[in-house]
Amino acid sequence: MARKQHVRPAVARYRPARFNDLMSEFPAPQADPPERGHRWFAAFYALQSRMAERRIAPWRRELLAGLRGDVVEIGAGTGANFAHYPPEARVVALEPDPHMLQRARSALDALGVSNIELRQGPAEQLPFADASFDAAVSTLVLCTVRDLPRSLAEIRRVLRPGGELRYLEHIRGDGMLGRTQDLIKPVWKWCSAGCEPNRRTEQALRDAGFTIASIEHRKLEPFLPAIVGVAKLAP
Ligand SMILES: C[S@@+](CC[C@H](N)C(=O)[O-])C[C@H]1O[C@@H](n2cnc3c(N)ncnc32)[C@H](O)[C@@H]1O
């Protein structure tokens, strides 16, 4: 009697290593330094933010509420957080991409506040002395920095003892969602100026020496889980 053939679903048969090899043939946006920038992604991000911010702006307001003292923001993008900083916070916002930086500068000029300073620079090399800040802010950036451990080590270096990192980041999901994110990573990354959909950011924060003081699991999009909260350094 012929043995019944077991047909595995396409996703299970898939070999991501080969797919990743194939995708590495595409021109990788991250081959360039982040300071070179992505003009089209900056324009697209600004456009899609108009819709997305209706939902995310209250998350930003909540995340940044109560900040005071010296604050560094990494990857400020188009400046979507600027309107939500309390006046008690003295903020230095960094952004490596000149096209994003230009948009952030316009946002800052339109706000007309004096407690936010904008500079160009990547998270992997923060141009500040050790222990210069009380808090750091990262929203939708740890998915894109080239070197996540190094960026977190830099944030840790510039924070004072007891300092905190306020984060809003999309992350790798569990189960089939996570496996799908692994699979589509090369295409996603290519289309999104280096963003990876599947980073294990909570674990990376712990590995970098932060304690998770608060964490909330939310959905940035139905297929894109996110974490929002505060990670702290020991006093
Ligand atoms: C998805 S956007 C998020 C922008 C903004 N933080 C927000 O919440 O809307 C990701 C940002 O990270 C920036 N970025 C890319 N590589 C970076 C790096 N190595 N260090 C810091 N920021 C980086 C990008 O230029 C972009 O502005």
The ligand as an SDF file (V2000), in Angstrom:
LIG
                    3D

 27 29  0  0  0  0  0  0  0  0999 V2000
   10.7640   55.0090   11.7220 C   0  0  0  0  0  0  0  0  0  0  0  0
   11.6910   56.4530   11.9520 S   0  0  0  0  0  0  0  0  0  0  0  0
   11.1190   56.9880   13.5640 C   0  0  0  0  0  0  0  0  0  0  0  0
   11.2740   58.4750   13.7420 C   0  0  0  0  0  0  0  0  0  0  0  0
   10.7710   59.0440   15.0550 C   0  0  0  0  0  0  0  0  0  0  0  0
   11.5660   58.5940   16.1670 N   0  0  0  0  0  0  0  0  0  0  0  0
    9.3070   58.7290   15.3150 C   0  0  0  0  0  0  0  0  0  0  0  0
    8.9720   58.2480   16.4030 O   0  0  0  0  0  0  0  0  0  0  0  0
    8.4880   59.0000   14.4330 O   0  0  0  0  0  0  0  0  0  0  0  0
   13.3170   55.8040   12.3380 C   0  0  0  0  0  0  0  0  0  0  0  0
   14.3310   56.9060   12.4960 C   0  0  0  0  0  0  0  0  0  0  0  0
   15.5800   56.3530   12.9240 O   0  0  0  0  0  0  0  0  0  0  0  0
   16.6110   57.0420   12.2500 C   0  0  0  0  0  0  0  0  0  0  0  0
   17.8500   56.2520   12.2530 N   0  0  0  0  0  0  0  0  0  0  0  0
   18.3020   55.4090   11.3120 C   0  0  0  0  0  0  0  0  0  0  0  0
   19.5010   54.9090   11.6600 N   0  0  0  0  0  0  0  0  0  0  0  0
   19.8180   55.4650   12.8420 C   0  0  0  0  0  0  0  0  0  0  0  0
   20.9300   55.3640   13.7070 C   0  0  0  0  0  0  0  0  0  0  0  0
   21.9540   54.5750   13.4250 N   0  0  0  0  0  0  0  0  0  0  0  0
   20.9230   56.1010   14.8450 N   0  0  0  0  0  0  0  0  0  0  0  0
   19.8660   56.8890   15.1500 C   0  0  0  0  0  0  0  0  0  0  0  0
   18.7900   57.0190   14.3740 N   0  0  0  0  0  0  0  0  0  0  0  0
   18.7530   56.3250   13.2330 C   0  0  0  0  0  0  0  0  0  0  0  0
   16.0480   57.2670   10.8620 C   0  0  0  0  0  0  0  0  0  0  0  0
   16.7490   58.2450   10.1530 O   0  0  0  0  0  0  0  0  0  0  0  0
   14.6180   57.6510   11.1850 C   0  0  0  0  0  0  0  0  0  0  0  0
   14.4940   59.0190   11.4060 O   0  0  0  0  0  0  0  0  0  0  0  0
  1  2  1  0
  2  3  1  0
  2 10  1  0
  3  4  1  0
  4  5  1  0
  5  6  1  0
  5  7  1  0
  7  8  2  0
  7  9  1  0
 10 11  1  0
 11 12  1  0
 11 26  1  0
 12 13  1  0
 13 14  1  0
 13 24  1  0
 14 15  1  0
 14 23  1  0
 15 16  2  0
 16 17  1  0
 17 18  1  0
 17 23  2  0
 18 19  1  0
 18 20  2  0
 20 21  1  0
 21 22  2  0
 22 23  1  0
 24 25  1  0
 24 26  1  0
 26 27  1  0
M  CHG  2   2   1   9  -1
M  END
$$$$
